[in-house]
Amino acid sequence: MAQGGTGLSSIPKIALVGCGYWGKNLCRNFHALGAVKSVVDTTESGQTTASSIAPDIQVTDSLEDVLRNDQIQGVALATPAETHAELAIQAI
């Protein structure tokens, strides 16, 4: 249980963008915390990895679709550094 007795319902729901080299570790840890709601990856291998780590979450190649989900409270970027600015602007 979280500090203060607030329970797991207070854990923010996030979208993870990228499920490759670093993203798979973030996916595993966020899933263990009950925080990941969606994973966005444009590659088939990334989508397969995300689905195997967290079979109960949405896996898609569309960041736009995920950002329309009003349950998403944050976005974690696990993509090449040169893509972060554009993706962060989209997320904002």
C-alpha positions in Angstrom: 0.0 0.0 0.0 1.2 3.5 -0.8 2.3 5.8 2.0 -0.5 7.6 3.8 -2.9 4.6 3.2 -4.1 6.0 -0.1 -3.8 2.6 -1.8 -3.1 1.6 -5.4 -5.9 3.7 -6.8 -3.8 6.8 -6.3 -1.1 5.6 -8.7 -1.1 7.7 -11.9 -1.8 6.0 -15.2 0.9 6.5 -17.7 1.5 5.9 -21.4 5.0 4.5 -22.2 6.3 5.5 -25.6 8.9 3.0 -26.8 9.4 -0.6 -25.7 12.9 -1.4 -27.0 16.3 -1.5 -25.2 15.3 0.7 -22.2 11.6 0.8 -22.7 11.1 -2.9 -21.9 12.6 -2.3 -18.4 10.3 0.7 -17.9 7.4 -1.3 -19.1 8.1 -4.2 -16.7 8.6 -1.9 -13.7 5.6 0.4 -14.5 3.4 -2.7 -15.0 4.5 -4.1 -11.6 3.5 -0.9 -10.0 0.1 -0.9 -11.8 1.0 2.4 -13.4 1.2 1.6 -17.2 -2.1 2.0 -19.1 -0.7 2.0 -22.6 2.4 1.3 -24.6 3.1 3.0 -27.9 5.7 1.5 -30.2 5.9 1.8 -34.0 7.7 -1.5 -34.4 6.3 -5.0 -34.4 9.0 -6.2 -32.1 8.3 -3.4 -29.6 4.6 -4.2 -29.6 5.3 -7.9 -29.1 7.6 -7.2 -26.2 5.1 -4.9 -24.5 2.3 -7.4 -25.0 4.4 -10.2 -23.5 5.4 -8.1 -20.5 2.0 -6.6 -19.8 -0.7 -8.6 -21.6 -3.5 -6.7 -20.0 -2.7 -3.2 -21.3 -3.3 -1.4 -24.6 -0.5 -1.7 -27.1 -0.6 0.5 -30.2 1.5 2.4 -32.8 -0.5 5.6 -32.4 0.5 8.2 -29.8 -2.4 10.4 -30.9 -5.0 7.6 -30.0 -3.4 7.2 -26.6 -3.3 10.9 -25.8 -7.1 11.1 -26.5 -7.6 8.7 -23.5 -8.6 10.9 -20.6 -7.3 8.2 -18.1 -3.7 8.9 -19.1 -2.1 11.2 -16.6 1.5 11.1 -17.7 3.8 10.0 -20.5 7.2 8.3 -20.2 9.5 8.5 -23.3 11.8 5.6 -24.0 12.8 6.5 -27.5 16.0 7.8 -29.1 16.9 11.2 -27.6 16.5 13.0 -30.9 12.8 12.2 -30.8 12.1 13.5 -27.3 11.4 17.1 -28.1 8.8 16.3 -30.7 7.1 13.6 -28.7 7.1 15.8 -25.5 5.4 18.6 -27.4 2.8 16.2 -28.7 2.2 14.9 -25.2 1.8 18.4 -23.7 
